Amino acid sequence: QKEIDEKALALFKEDPDKAKEYLTSYCKKSGNKAVEEAWKLGDFLWTKYDGKF
């Protein structure tokens, strides 16, 4: 996380809009990865326990 903050701060000093774009992109990627992992977990659990309901 430290690297992200440092890069965002450097971009902000150069151009606040670039920092905003960078952080928005980072957040979207992180959120999408979290959702993808949640679906994988859900699929795994569904497959593992489907026959036991």
Phi and psi restraints in degrees (range 20) as a CNS / XPLOR table:
assign (resid 1 and name C) (resid 2 and name N)
       (resid 2 and name CA) (resid 2 and name C) 1.0 -58.9 20.0 2
assign (resid 2 and name N) (resid 2 and name CA)
       (resid 2 and name C) (resid 3 and name N) 1.0 -40.5 20.0 2
assign (resid 2 and name C) (resid 3 and name N)
       (resid 3 and name CA) (resid 3 and name C) 1.0 -64.5 20.0 2
assign (resid 3 and name N) (resid 3 and name CA)
       (resid 3 and name C) (resid 4 and name N) 1.0 -39.1 20.0 2
assign (resid 3 and name C) (resid 4 and name N)
       (resid 4 and name CA) (resid 4 and name C) 1.0 -63.3 20.0 2
assign (resid 4 and name N) (resid 4 and name CA)
       (resid 4 and name C) (resid 5 and name N) 1.0 -46.3 20.0 2
assign (resid 4 and name C) (resid 5 and name N)
       (resid 5 and name CA) (resid 5 and name C) 1.0 -61.9 20.0 2
assign (resid 5 and name N) (resid 5 and name CA)
       (resid 5 and name C) (resid 6 and name N) 1.0 -43.2 20.0 2
assign (resid 5 and name C) (resid 6 and name N)
       (resid 6 and name CA) (resid 6 and name C) 1.0 -64.3 20.0 2
assign (resid 6 and name N) (resid 6 and name CA)
       (resid 6 and name C) (resid 7 and name N) 1.0 -43.4 20.0 2
assign (resid 6 and name C) (resid 7 and name N)
       (resid 7 and name CA) (resid 7 and name C) 1.0 -65.4 20.0 2
assign (resid 7 and name N) (resid 7 and name CA)
       (resid 7 and name C) (resid 8 and name N) 1.0 -41.7 20.0 2
assign (resid 7 and name C) (resid 8 and name N)
       (resid 8 and name CA) (resid 8 and name C) 1.0 -62.7 20.0 2
assign (resid 8 and name N) (resid 8 and name CA)
       (resid 8 and name C) (resid 9 and name N) 1.0 -40.7 20.0 2
assign (resid 8 and name C) (resid 9 and name N)
       (resid 9 and name CA) (resid 9 and name C) 1.0 -65.2 20.0 2
assign (resid 9 and name N) (resid 9 and name CA)
       (resid 9 and name C) (resid 10 and name N) 1.0 -42.5 20.0 2
assign (resid 9 and name C) (resid 10 and name N)
       (resid 10 and name CA) (resid 10 and name C) 1.0 -62.1 20.0 2
assign (resid 10 and name N) (resid 10 and name CA)
       (resid 10 and name C) (resid 11 and name N) 1.0 -43.5 20.0 2
assign (resid 10 and name C) (resid 11 and name N)
       (resid 11 and name CA) (resid 11 and name C) 1.0 -64.7 20.0 2
assign (resid 11 and name N) (resid 11 and name CA)
       (resid 11 and name C) (resid 12 and name N) 1.0 -39.0 20.0 2
assign (resid 11 and name C) (resid 12 and name N)
       (resid 12 and name CA) (resid 12 and name C) 1.0 -62.1 20.0 2
assign (resid 12 and name N) (resid 12 and name CA)
       (resid 12 and name C) (resid 13 and name N) 1.0 -40.2 20.0 2
assign (resid 12 and name C) (resid 13 and name N)
       (resid 13 and name CA) (resid 13 and name C) 1.0 -65.3 20.0 2
assign (resid 13 and name N) (resid 13 and name CA)
       (resid 13 and name C) (resid 14 and name N) 1.0 -33.5 20.0 2
assign (resid 13 and name C) (resid 14 and name N)
       (resid 14 and name CA) (resid 14 and name C) 1.0 -77.6 20.0 2
assign (resid 14 and name N) (resid 14 and name CA)
       (resid 14 and name C) (resid 15 and name N) 1.0 -49.7 20.0 2
assign (resid 14 and name C) (resid 15 and name N)
       (resid 15 and name CA) (resid 15 and name C) 1.0 -162.3 20.0 2
assign (resid 15 and name N) (resid 15 and name CA)
       (resid 15 and name C) (resid 16 and name N) 1.0 110.1 20.0 2
assign (resid 15 and name C) (resid 16 and name N)
       (resid 16 and name CA) (resid 16 and name C) 1.0 -54.4 20.0 2
assign (resid 16 and name N) (resid 16 and name CA)
       (resid 16 and name C) (resid 17 and name N) 1.0 -32.9 20.0 2
assign (resid 16 and name C) (resid 17 and name N)
       (resid 17 and name CA) (resid 17 and name C) 1.0 -66.7 20.0 2
assign (resid 17 and name N) (resid 17 and name CA)
       (resid 17 and name C) (resid 18 and name N) 1.0 -35.3 20.0 2
assign (resid 17 and name C) (resid 18 and name N)
       (resid 18 and name CA) (resid 18 and name C) 1.0 -65.6 20.0 2
assign (resid 18 and name N) (resid 18 and name CA)
       (resid 18 and name C) (resid 19 and name N) 1.0 -39.5 20.0 2
assign (resid 18 and name C) (resid 19 and name N)
       (resid 19 and name CA) (resid 19 and name C) 1.0 -63.9 20.0 2
assign (resid 19 and name N) (resid 19 and name CA)
       (resid 19 and name C) (resid 20 and name N) 1.0 -41.1 20.0 2
assign (resid 19 and name C) (resid 20 and name N)
       (resid 20 and name CA) (resid 20 and name C) 1.0 -62.5 20.0 2
assign (resid 20 and name N) (resid 20 and name CA)
       (resid 20 and name C) (resid 21 and name N) 1.0 -45.0 20.0 2
assign (resid 20 and name C) (resid 21 and name N)
       (resid 21 and name CA) (resid 21 and name C) 1.0 -62.9 20.0 2
assign (resid 21 and name N) (resid 21 and name CA)
       (resid 21 and name C) (resid 22 and name N) 1.0 -43.0 20.0 2
assign (resid 21 and name C) (resid 22 and name N)
       (resid 22 and name CA) (resid 22 and name C) 1.0 -61.9 20.0 2
assign (resid 22 and name N) (resid 22 and name CA)
       (resid 22 and name C) (resid 23 and name N) 1.0 -48.9 20.0 2
assign (resid 22 and name C) (resid 23 and name N)
       (resid 23 and name CA) (resid 23 and name C) 1.0 -68.0 20.0 2
assign (resid 23 and name N) (resid 23 and name CA)
       (resid 23 and name C) (resid 24 and name N) 1.0 -36.6 20.0 2
assign (resid 23 and name C) (resid 24 and name N)
       (resid 24 and name CA) (resid 24 and name C) 1.0 -62.6 20.0 2
assign (resid 24 and name N) (resid 24 and name CA)
       (resid 24 and name C) (resid 25 and name N) 1.0 -45.5 20.0 2
assign (resid 24 and name C) (resid 25 and name N)
       (resid 25 and name CA) (resid 25 and name C) 1.0 -62.2 20.0 2
assign (resid 25 and name N) (resid 25 and name CA)
       (resid 25 and name C) (resid 26 and name N) 1.0 -44.4 20.0 2
assign (resid 25 and name C) (resid 26 and name N)
       (resid 26 and name CA) (resid 26 and name C) 1.0 -61.2 20.0 2
assign (resid 26 and name N) (resid 26 and name CA)
       (resid 26 and name C) (resid 27 and name N) 1.0 -45.2 20.0 2
assign (resid 26 and name C) (resid 27 and name N)
       (resid 27 and name CA) (resid 27 and name C) 1.0 -65.0 20.0 2
assign (resid 27 and name N) (resid 27 and name CA)
       (resid 27 and name C) (resid 28 and name N) 1.0 -41.2 20.0 2
assign (resid 27 and name C) (resid 28 and name N)
       (resid 28 and name CA) (resid 28 and name C) 1.0 -63.2 20.0 2
assign (resid 28 and name N) (resid 28 and name CA)
       (resid 28 and name C) (resid 29 and name N) 1.0 -44.3 20.0 2
assign (resid 28 and name C) (resid 29 and name N)
       (resid 29 and name CA) (resid 29 and name C) 1.0 -63.3 20.0 2
assign (resid 29 and name N) (resid 29 and name CA)
       (resid 29 and name C) (resid 30 and name N) 1.0 -43.5 20.0 2
assign (resid 29 and name C) (resid 30 and name N)
       (resid 30 and name CA) (resid 30 and name C) 1.0 -63.7 20.0 2
assign (resid 30 and name N) (resid 30 and name CA)
       (resid 30 and name C) (resid 31 and name N) 1.0 -43.4 20.0 2
assign (resid 30 and name C) (resid 31 and name N)
       (resid 31 and name CA) (resid 31 and name C) 1.0 -63.9 20.0 2
assign (resid 31 and name N) (resid 31 and name CA)
       (resid 31 and name C) (resid 32 and name N) 1.0 -43.6 20.0 2
assign (resid 31 and name C) (resid 32 and name N)
       (resid 32 and name CA) (resid 32 and name C) 1.0 -63.5 20.0 2
assign (resid 32 and name N) (resid 32 and name CA)
       (resid 32 and name C) (resid 33 and name N) 1.0 -38.9 20.0 2
assign (resid 32 and name C) (resid 33 and name N)
       (resid 33 and name CA) (resid 33 and name C) 1.0 -65.7 20.0 2
assign (resid 33 and name N) (resid 33 and name CA)
       (resid 33 and name C) (resid 34 and name N) 1.0 -40.9 20.0 2
assign (resid 33 and name C) (resid 34 and name N)
       (resid 34 and name CA) (resid 34 and name C) 1.0 -62.3 20.0 2
assign (resid 34 and name N) (resid 34 and name CA)
       (resid 34 and name C) (resid 35 and name N) 1.0 -43.1 20.0 2
assign (resid 34 and name C) (resid 35 and name N)
       (resid 35 and name CA) (resid 35 and name C) 1.0 -64.9 20.0 2
assign (resid 35 and name N) (resid 35 and name CA)
       (resid 35 and name C) (resid 36 and name N) 1.0 -42.6 20.0 2
assign (resid 35 and name C) (resid 36 and name N)
       (resid 36 and name CA) (resid 36 and name C) 1.0 -60.0 20.0 2
assign (resid 36 and name N) (resid 36 and name CA)
       (resid 36 and name C) (resid 37 and name N) 1.0 -44.0 20.0 2
assign (resid 36 and name C) (resid 37 and name N)
       (resid 37 and name CA) (resid 37 and name C) 1.0 -66.5 20.0 2
assign (resid 37 and name N) (resid 37 and name CA)
       (resid 37 and name C) (resid 38 and name N) 1.0 -36.6 20.0 2
assign (resid 37 and name C) (resid 38 and name N)
       (resid 38 and name CA) (resid 38 and name C) 1.0 -64.1 20.0 2
assign (resid 38 and name N) (resid 38 and name CA)
       (resid 38 and name C) (resid 39 and name N) 1.0 -41.3 20.0 2
assign (resid 38 and name C) (resid 39 and name N)
       (resid 39 and name CA) (resid 39 and name C) 1.0 -64.1 20.0 2
assign (resid 39 and name N) (resid 39 and name CA)
       (resid 39 and name C) (resid 40 and name N) 1.0 -40.8 20.0 2
assign (resid 39 and name C) (resid 40 and name N)
       (resid 40 and name CA) (resid 40 and name C) 1.0 -60.7 20.0 2
assign (resid 40 and name N) (resid 40 and name CA)
       (resid 40 and name C) (resid 41 and name N) 1.0 -44.3 20.0 2
assign (resid 40 and name C) (resid 41 and name N)
       (resid 41 and name CA) (resid 41 and name C) 1.0 -63.6 20.0 2
assign (resid 41 and name N) (resid 41 and name CA)
       (resid 41 and name C) (resid 42 and name N) 1.0 -44.7 20.0 2
assign (resid 41 and name C) (resid 42 and name N)
       (resid 42 and name CA) (resid 42 and name C) 1.0 -60.3 20.0 2
assign (resid 42 and name N) (resid 42 and name CA)
       (resid 42 and name C) (resid 43 and name N) 1.0 -43.6 20.0 2
assign (resid 42 and name C) (resid 43 and name N)
       (resid 43 and name CA) (resid 43 and name C) 1.0 -62.8 20.0 2
assign (resid 43 and name N) (resid 43 and name CA)
       (resid 43 and name C) (resid 44 and name N) 1.0 -42.1 20.0 2
assign (resid 43 and name C) (resid 44 and name N)
       (resid 44 and name CA) (resid 44 and name C) 1.0 -61.7 20.0 2
assign (resid 44 and name N) (resid 44 and name CA)
       (resid 44 and name C) (resid 45 and name N) 1.0 -48.8 20.0 2
assign (resid 44 and name C) (resid 45 and name N)
       (resid 45 and name CA) (resid 45 and name C) 1.0 -65.9 20.0 2
assign (resid 45 and name N) (resid 45 and name CA)
       (resid 45 and name C) (resid 46 and name N) 1.0 -39.4 20.0 2
assign (resid 45 and name C) (resid 46 and name N)
       (resid 46 and name CA) (resid 46 and name C) 1.0 -61.8 20.0 2
assign (resid 46 and name N) (resid 46 and name CA)
       (resid 46 and name C) (resid 47 and name N) 1.0 -45.9 20.0 2
assign (resid 46 and name C) (resid 47 and name N)
       (resid 47 and name CA) (resid 47 and name C) 1.0 -64.6 20.0 2
assign (resid 47 and name N) (resid 47 and name CA)
       (resid 47 and name C) (resid 48 and name N) 1.0 -42.1 20.0 2
assign (resid 47 and name C) (resid 48 and name N)
       (resid 48 and name CA) (resid 48 and name C) 1.0 -67.3 20.0 2
assign (resid 48 and name N) (resid 48 and name CA)
       (resid 48 and name C) (resid 49 and name N) 1.0 -40.4 20.0 2
assign (resid 48 and name C) (resid 49 and name N)
       (resid 49 and name CA) (resid 49 and name C) 1.0 -109.6 20.0 2
assign (resid 49 and name N) (resid 49 and name CA)
       (resid 49 and name C) (resid 50 and name N) 1.0 5.1 20.0 2
assign (resid 49 and name C) (resid 50 and name N)
       (resid 50 and name CA) (resid 50 and name C) 1.0 -56.9 20.0 2
assign (resid 50 and name N) (resid 50 and name CA)
       (resid 50 and name C) (resid 51 and name N) 1.0 -43.5 20.0 2
assign (resid 50 and name C) (resid 51 and name N)
       (resid 51 and name CA) (resid 51 and name C) 1.0 -77.1 20.0 2
assign (resid 51 and name N) (resid 51 and name CA)
       (resid 51 and name C) (resid 52 and name N) 1.0 -5.7 20.0 2
assign (resid 51 and name C) (resid 52 and name N)
       (resid 52 and name CA) (resid 52 and name C) 1.0 -99.9 20.0 2
assign (resid 52 and name N) (resid 52 and name CA)
       (resid 52 and name C) (resid 53 and name N) 1.0 7.1 20.0 2
